[in-house]
């Protein structure tokens, strides 16, 4: 029983991790709480849905399409709500991205309608029994995609030149710029990567819950924020682990305590972390003042 | 009294706009010391539920219930504000957001106050408009008084530079706590008024987007002057109504002018465009917010623009 719950928690946590990675990357390079990230996740889910239902695409094409569409959305976000906004007022970029959040969400409601839409079955459901645990082919697929993405991202951040530039910018904007890092380009690449991953997460979430709605973004955004904080601001590895952790905590608390209390636990964790360990479980990677 | 002069639609429109303005002042009070809260909806929920329990379950008069809702919310505000003193920026944003979400989880799971079914049958108060107008006037006078006092200057200096303010001998802890608590009291009052106008509240009535809208009123109106919150709330609440009334004017156009090919299309699309249901209204809000941050990040009203207005006024009188 407990193993089964842990597997379910891992499933839930994988999508939290993917959303939080984007948050923490963007927070790292810009020190900006990028509110629209949850909406990017939602748009990813809808792009995947329409590619499958209208375009007749298979799931891999849907994942790729959602990734590209969301990366484009990330670029738009940079040019609309980040670049033109003055940096010397700390609130201004936060509020402009809140504006973007509102625009994307309500455009989605306007275009797709406010109801929940069923996500078609794209993977043949098959159950495997490993010891006491039952795991479905859908679950294996989601976990495999999520883990593959995280490994790729980790390699990118640790092994490539651009990855090093991202880490340098996250550590200190000015120093990185002085050392010849093109900070504007780093910001753009960060948004592309973070948004692309969020798009994939959106499609995976659609497959898992077999239903999506324009309102799904806000919940994902809030959970992503908690995970980002739990893992330490700007810490990509921390976000991956913390996402899985929060997923397991939520599943265990809803299995053994109650479903309505589930959210209570995640927000209680948020507040405890904020008050007692604002650097998160794995340490921050930024110079944000507390 | 005031309400009897207006029809029902205008009255409820003015009441909700007024409640928004009051809520905007609840954001303005802590913001004056540099504390940005995304949890004002949570304090509204506290005031709304507390006052609804008093009037609905215990038959306590409306005015007393509103006062109690404000006080309870203020007490919780001080309790939340105390740990909030240690953190700022994004951490404070997340803390207040988490607080607000916890309040809504409690409202969802506590059956005594309606739980998932929501709180129904809150007694309607027919004099809410008088209360709303009175409270807004009191708030404007209060914040005008604060702005001209040493307290207001101390708050401004904390907003500018907390360390410098502390070095100058300002009791930063007490003033920040006072500002946060005052904001919570005002939010609680706004929530109580809302509950007795809408007569139904549930755990999602006061969600994150409500906190975001409250923040928006102050940012659009201008956070550096006490006229900003009420101005922002008035402008943002008026925009959809103005556009809707433009559509009524469209009806005057004679049918004979618009029943042939290009004109009928133009007429229809204009008619569609001015039909401001919620999704479109919010899209427009979002765009306004982004444009504001690009072109006028300090809000529509700033201290400078008010000063210029006053100066211009004086010059005109002397001419």
Interface residues (C-beta under 8 A of the other chain):
Chain A: X27 X31 X33 X80 X81 X84 X85 X86 X89 X90 X91 X92 X93 X94 X95 X96 X98 X99 X100 X101 X102 X103 X104 X105 X106 X107 X109 X110 X114 X218 X222 X225 X226 X229 X233 X258 X260 X261 X263 X264 X267 X268 X270 X271 X274 X275 X278 X288 X289 X290
Chain B: X36 X83 X86 X87 X88 X89 X90 X91 X93 X94 X95 X97 X98 X99 X101 X102 X105 X106 X108 X109 X116 X208 X209 X212 X215 X216 X219 X278 X279 X280 X282 X283 X285 X286 X287 X288 X289 X290 X292 X293 X294 X297 X298
